[in-house]
Amino acid sequence: MSINKENNLLNQKIVYDLTPFTHLDFPNHLSCIVWMSGCNMRCDYCYNKDIVFNKKGKYSFEDILNFLKTRVGLLDGVVLSGGEATQNNLVPFCQALKKLRFKIKLDTNGTNHLLLQQLLKLNLLDYVALDYKAPKTKFQSITHSNFYENFSKSLDLLITSTIKFEVRTTIHSDLLNEDDINVIINDLYNRGYKKTYYLQKFLPTTQNIGNISEPINSFNKILLVDKIPIVWR
């Protein structure tokens, strides 16, 4: 990539916002969170509505790098989240972060498996959190997208890699029931996933995309198959 093109990528206003400090989002690392504008999914339970529908951010990657230069030795890592971070070419930004010796965690829906592959090949990522939105039969109705196969390729890519990563699913029991989660568990098990599977409780807010509230249906954890470790958040 030419220097001019790389500089252009770094100067685009595509960062929605910056959380300057977190000790929760990157396991065992003090970090900041870079919230990328826009997303290629429209999950009903998503509470980042403002980020998803935002088309222009407040900051550029260069702005974030200037901030991080003042945090060298104070922060350990950077979380790339959103929205969906992989809608943008992250390579130049991640390379710049590595020059500053920050570790990088990527939160992703897995739809850009080609970029994920490139980032892994270049050893630019230290941790990945992959959202398994729904089983294949419900993927489109949950995400309002047709990206299951892309997601599937990203999942296989991570399983066959050596990187630390996790798979997680948000539970709204009117949208996903115990049978749906068992389908996901069996799929993960059959692919060779042996790590912890994280189940996240839906957080009712007025800002979610589908304007949905607390679920009416209950969710019985006892009905989940015991094939891989499960942790509720």
N, C-alpha and C positions, 0 to 999 in steps of 0.2 A: 504494500500500500504506500502511495506517495505521501510525503510529509504534509503537503497541502491538504490532501483528502483526509488524512488522519486528524489534522488540526481542525478541519471543518466539522468532523464528527464530535470532537471534544468540546466544540463551542456551541453546539445546538442546544437550545433550551428545552430539554426533554425530561428533566428531573422535576417531578411534581413538588417534592418537599424533602427535607432532611431532618431526621431525628438524630441529634448530635451525640446521644449516649443511651445505650441499653446494655443490661447485663442478662437479659432474658432470651434474646432472639438468636444468639449464636452460642451454642453450648460451650461453656468454659472460657468465653472470650468477652472482654469489654469491647463494645463495637458501636458504630453508628449505623443507621438504616438509610439507604438511598431509595426513595420511593419513586419509581418510574411512572410517567404518565401513560394512560391508555392500557387497554387489554383487548385481546381477541376472543374473550368469552364474556358471557353475561349471566353468571350464576345468580340465581334468585336470592340466595342467602348471603351474597357478598356484601360486606359492610363498608367496603372502600368505594362506594358509589361515586364520590367526587373524583377520585383518582382514575377510575375506569373510564369515565366519560370526558376527562380532561384531555384536551388536544395540544396544549402548550404548557410547558412547565415553567417554574420560577427560576430554575438554575440549569446551568450547563455542567457537563462533566468537569470542565476546567474550573468552574466555581467550587465544585466539591473537592477537587484536588488541592486547590488553594486552602480550603478549610482544613483538609487532612494534613497538610504540611505543618500546621500548627498543633497537630495532635500526635505527631510521631513520638513514640515512647509513652504516650498516655492511653491510646486505644490500641487494641490488638488486631481488630478486624473490621470489615465492612460487609454489611448485609445488603445485597441487591434484591429489592422487592418491588411491589407495585400494587395494582396494575400487573402487567407482565413484562419483566425486564428484558426477556429475550426477543422482544419485537425490535430491538435495536442491536446494532453491532457492538458488542461489549468488549471485543478483543483489545482495541487500543486503550480503553479505560482500565481494564483489568491489568494490562501490561504496565500501565502507569502506577497502579496501586501496588503491584508487586515490586516496582522499583523503590517505592516507599516502605516496602517490607510489611505490608498489611496482609493478613489472611482474608480470604474472600468466601462468603457464604452466598449461594444463589437460591432464592425462593422461586419456584417455577411451576407452571402447569404442564411443562414438558412438550409443548407444541412445536418448538423449534429444535428438533433433535440434531439437525446439522450444525447449528451454532454450538449446542451443548457438546457435541462430538469434538468440535474444534477447540473449545475451551479446555476440555479434558486432555486432548492431545498435547496442547501447549502447557499443561500443568498450571493453569491459571486459577483453578478452583480448589478450595480446601474442604468444602462441605456443600451438599445440595439437599434442599428440602423439596420433595416432589409431591404435588397434590394429585391424589387419585380421586378424581371428582365423583365418579360413579361407575358401576359396572357398564359394560358395553351397551346393554339393552336400554339403559337409562341415561347414557352419557349425553346424548343430544338434548333430551328434555331438561336435564339439570344445567348444562352449560350453554345451551342455545348455540351450539357449534357442532361442526363435523370433524373434530380433530382427534378422535379416539386413536386412530392408527398412528398418528404422529406421537401422541402421548405414549402409546405402547412401545414404540421404538426407543423412546427416551428411557423408559423403565428398563427395558432389556439392556440398553447401553450402560446404565448405572449398575445393574446387577453384575454385569461381566467386567466392570471396572474395579479398581482398587480404592476408589475415593470413599470417604465417609459420607453417608447419605441416609436420609430417612424418607419414608412414605407416610402420608397423612391424609385423612379424609374428614371433612366437616359433616357432622350428623345433624340433620333436621329430620325428625322421625316421621313427618308427614311426606317427606320426599324420598328418604332412604330408610328402609326397614331392616330387620335382622337378616332376612334372606339376602338382601342386596349386599350387605357387608360380608356375609359368608361367601358370596360369589367372589368378592374382592379378595378375601383371605385365601380362598382356594386357588385363585389365580396367582397370587403372590407366591404361595407355597409351591405350586407347580412350576413356576419360573425359576425357583431356587432362591427366593428371597428369605433370608433367615434372621434379618434384623428386626427391631421393634417396629410395630405398626401403630401409629398414633391416631387416635380418634379424638376429634375436637368437637366440643359442644357448640351448637349454634348460639351466637350472641344476639339476642333481639335488640335491634336498634331501629330508629326511624330512618336510617340512611341506607338500608339494604336495597338492592336493585329490584327485587320482586315485591317490596313492601309487605313482606310476610312477618308474622309475629310468632309468639311461642307455639310450638307444635301441639296439636290436639292429641295425637297418638303417642303412646308411651313407647319406650325402647327398652327391651329386656336383655341386658348384657349376658345373662346366663345362657341364652340361646345361641351365642356365638361359638363357632367351632374352635377347638383348642389345637391349632397347628403352628401358629407363630406367636411370639410375645406381643401382647397388646397393652398399651398404656393410654389412659384417658386424660385429656387435658381440659 
